[in-house]
Amino acid sequence: MRLYRRLLLVATLLAFAVIALGAYVRLSDAGLGCPDWPGCYGHWLGVPDAAHEQLAAQQAFPERPINTGKAWKEMLHRYLAGTLGLLILTLCLLAWRKAFRSRQSPALPTLLLGVVGLQAALGMWTVTLLLKPVIVTLHLIGGMTTLSLLVGLALREQAVNAVALGRVTRIIAACALLTIIVQIALGGWVSSNYAALACSDFPSCQGQWQPPMNFAEAFSLHRELGMTADGQLLSSEALTAIHWTHRIGAAAVSLVAGALALTLLRTGQRRWQIWGGTVLALLLIQVSLGIANVLLSLPLSLAVAHTIGAACLLAVVLSINVQMFCISRLKSGATILGCEASRHHEYCR
């Protein structure tokens, strides 16, 4: 179990790193730094640096000029994601050992391995389908799902000793989590359609509170990058609709997650107050980063930080929900996913 816990911690931290590096690759326009998958211009290790290697790559991919800087960014992301995949495979194998299965179900580690397999396929399709927005967005959602499952597994290994909160608080927490998930999907749609600068001012957009928008074009899923479903160039009104919807989502997250933070701060329980303060701090940072990205024309460092902030906020609110659910089950004497109760102690392992 000690090895399992250590690998789980490493995998969780690595998942954050993969999300951050993936955002950096996407935002630095290096998502197609390699025209093939899983190698790069036919290279499984490294990229074509030598003159004869670049000549061979140009002959094999004449339509794709070689940019070794972008290629290295893409390959580093693949290597890191591959390492995470191997760690998760190891966790799954450990979870199916008889001694481990006698203590808790291997269902979540198995589900996690399935998600990672789907993530690998989405990564391939991102390249082969030339950054199709729906695939890129699903790839981001898959990365966040991987992180969420790892966080859930990690919490299952931690002690829980806190006062159970009321039903209303649990509902607020669940709503906050759902709102954040939807907002992350909207953020991925903004990024994959390069709509972050469709509105260059704040809080208005193009000097208006209701700028011209085309929602039908904006949220048509089956289309190529920069194109409508019928093959026309995507209009500025569509990009504006994508950006504006993400702003509305940000307002919703601020209200619901803010309500969760304030509710936890008023519980009088130090444990929940710490979680509430963390949510509030992350929320303020995330909103500030979003505004700064608009006003400063999307600097790369702030754009990547905005993605990391979303991952952190998701992980924290998910942690709160898991603990509330687990403690509620423990108080009722139920057992689920390894959460147990006894006369002497309460814990989720």
N, C-alpha and C positions, 0 to 999 in steps of 0.2 A: 504493500500500500504506500510505503514511503516513496518508492520509485515512481509510482503512478501519480502521486501528488506533485512531485517535482517536475515530472514531464508535463503535467497539466498546467502548472504555473508557467513553464517555459513556453508552452504552446499558446497560452492566452496572451502573453507579452508579445510573442512572435506574430500573432494575429493582428494586434495593433500595428506592428511594424509593417506588415504586408498591406494593410489598408492605407497607411500613410504613404508608403512607397508607390502603391497603385495610384493614389491621388496625384502624387508628384509626376509619375509617368504620363498620366492622362492630361494633366494641366500644362505640362511642358511640351505637349504635342508629340510625345514619343510612343504613343500607343501602337503605331505601325512602324516602329523603328526596325522591326524584323518582319519581312513579308511572309514568312512561313512559321509553322508551329509543329513541334515544340522547340526545334532548333532555330538558328538564325542564319539565313542565307546558306542553309545546309550544315552549319556548324552546331554541334551539340554543346561544345565547350567554347566559350568566348565568341568573338565576332571576327569577320574577315578584316584583319589589320594589314597583313603583308600585301605587297603589290600584286603578286600572283593570285592571292586569295580574293582580292577585290576584283580582279579581272574576271575570274571564274564566276564570282557573284553577279557581276554586271551582265555576263553572258546568260546566266541562268534566270535572272530577273531584270531584263532590259528596261522594263517600265518603272522600276523602283530604284532611284538613285540611292547610293549607299551613304548613310550618315552614321559613322561609328559611334558618335556620342549618344545619339538616340537609341541605337541598337544596344549599347551597353546598359542604358537605363532599363530597357525592356527586359534584357536577359537577367539583370540583377533581380528584378521583380519576379521573374519566373523561378530563379534559383531559390529565392526566399520562400515563395509560395510552395515550391516543391518540397523544401525542407519542412514546412508546416504540415504538408500532406503526409510525409513520412512519420512525423511525430504523432499525428492523429491516427494513422494506421497502427502505430505501436500502442497507443492508448486503447484502441478498440480490441486489439489482440489481448492486452492485459485484462481488459474488462470481461473477456469471455473465459478467463481462467476459472476453474472450479472454485478455488478459494475466494475469488472476488465475487463470483455470481452468488455465492451463499450469503453475501452481505448486502448486495444491491444489484438492481437490474442493469444489464448491459445495453438496454434499449437506447439511451441517449448517446453513448459513444458510437453505437452502430448507426444511428440516424446521422450523427455528425460526419461519419465516414462517407455516407451517401451524399450528403450536402457537398463535401469536398470533391467527390467525383463529378457532381454536376457543375461545380465551380470550374474544374479543369476543362470541361466541355465548353462552358461559356467563355473561358479564356481563349480557347481555340477559335470559337466562332467570332469572337471580337476581332480577331485578325483576319480570318478567312472571309468574313462578311463585311470587312472594311469599316469597322466602327459603327455598325448599325445601331442607332440610339437605343432601341428596346433591348438589344443584347448587352450593350455597355451598362445600361441601368440595372438590368438583372444581375450582371456581374458584381456591381456594387452591392446590391441587395444580398447576393450570395455571400459576399465577404462579411457583411454585417451580421448575417444569420450565423455564419461560422463563429464569429466572435461571441454572439449571444449564447450559443450552445456551450461554448467553452466556459463562459462566465457562469452559466447555470450549473455546469458540472463542478466548477471550482467552489461554488457556494454550497453544493451538496456535501463538500468535504469539510466545511467550516462549522464551528459551533454556533448555535443560535440560542441566545438567552436574553430575551427581551419581552416586554409586555405586548400582548396582542392588541392590535388597534381595531377600531370599529369598522363596520361594514361600509360606511360612507367614505372613510379614508381609503379603504381598499379599492372602492370603485373609482375614486379620484386617481389613485395610482395606476389602475388599469387603463383609464382613459388617457392619462399622460403617456403611458407606454405606447398605446395605439397611435396617438397623435404624432409622437416622435417617429414611429416607423413610417407613417404616411409621409411625413416631412422629409425623411431621408430619401424615400423613393422620389419625391418631387425634386429634391436637390440633385439626385442622380440624373433626372430628366433635364434639368437646367444645364448641368455640366456636359452631358452627352450631346446636347443640341447647341452647345456654345452660346447659351442665352444669358449668361451672367451679366453681360454689359448691355443688354437690351434696354435697361433703364440705368442711366448714368447719374441720376440725382436721387435724393432721399429727403423726406419720406414720399414725395410725389414721384411720378415717373414721366419723363419727358415734359416736365413742367405742368403735368395734369394729374388729377386724381382718378380720372377714367380715360386713359389713353386708348387709341384705337387698338382693338384686340381681335384675334381670330382663333377662337378656342377649338373649332373643328380641325383646322390644320395643326394646331399646337399639339393636340393629344391624339393624333392619328398614329397608331403604334406600328403599323406595317408599312414602313417607308424607309428610304435610304437617308443617310446623313445629309442634311441641308436641303432635302427634297420633300415635296408633298407626296401623298399616296399616288397621284396620277403623273408623277415625274416632273412637276414644275418646281422652280426654286421656292424654298420656304420663305414666306413673306416676313417682313419686320413685324407686322401685326401678330403673327403667330409666335415669334420669339418673345414679343412683349407679353403675350398671354401666359407663356410658360414662366417667365420671370415674375410676373405679377401674382400668379397663383402661388408661387413659392413664398412670396412675401406674406400673402394671406395665411399660408400654413405656418410661417414663423410667428405671426400674431397669435394663432391658435395655440401653438406650443408654449408661447410665453404665458398665456392665460392659464392653461391647464397645468403645465409643469410648475408655474409660479404658485398656483393654488396648492399643489402637492407640497412644495417646499414650505410654504407658510403653515400648512396644516401640521407637518412634521415638527416644525419649530415650536409649535404651541402645545405639543404633547406633554412636555415636562419630563420626558425620558431622554437622558443624554444620548443614548444610542441613536434614537430616531432624530434627535436634534442635529447630530453630526451629519446624518444622511440628508436631512432637509437643507442644512447649510451648504452641503456639497452640490446639491441640485441647483440651489439658487446661484451659487458662484459660477457653475458651469453654464447656466442659462444666460447670465449677464455677459460672460465672456463670449459665448456663441453669438448672441445678438450683436455685440460690439464688433466681432469679426465680420459678420454679415454686412453691417453698415459700412465698415471700413473697406471691404472688398468693392463695394459700389462706388464709394467716394474716391478711392485711390486707384480705380480702374484695374482691379483684380491682380494685385502683385502676387507672384507665385507663392511666396512664403506664407502670406495671409490666407490664400486660397487653400493651400495644403492644411494649414492650421484649422481652417473651418471644417474640413472633413474629419480631422482628428477630434475636434471638439464634438462633432456629431456622434462619433463612435464612443467617446467618453460619456456623453449625456445618455446615450442609449444603454451603455453598460451599467451606469449608476441607477437609472430608473428601473431597469430590468432587475438589478440586484434587490432593490427595494420591494418589487413585486414578488420575487421568489421568496424572500424572507417573510413577507406578510402572509403569503399563501402557506408556506411551510409551518410557521408558528401557529396559524389558525388551525391547521390540520392537527398539529401536535396537541393544542389545547383541547381539541375534541377527542383526543385519544386515537386518531386515525393514523394509518401508515401509508405513505405514498412516496415512491421513488427514493426509498432509503431514509425517509424522515420517520423518526420513531419517538415514542414518549415512554417514560417510566416514572415510578414514584419518586426517584431520586434526582433525575436530571432530564433535560430536554435538549435534543440536538438533531441536526440534520447532517448526515455524513454521506 
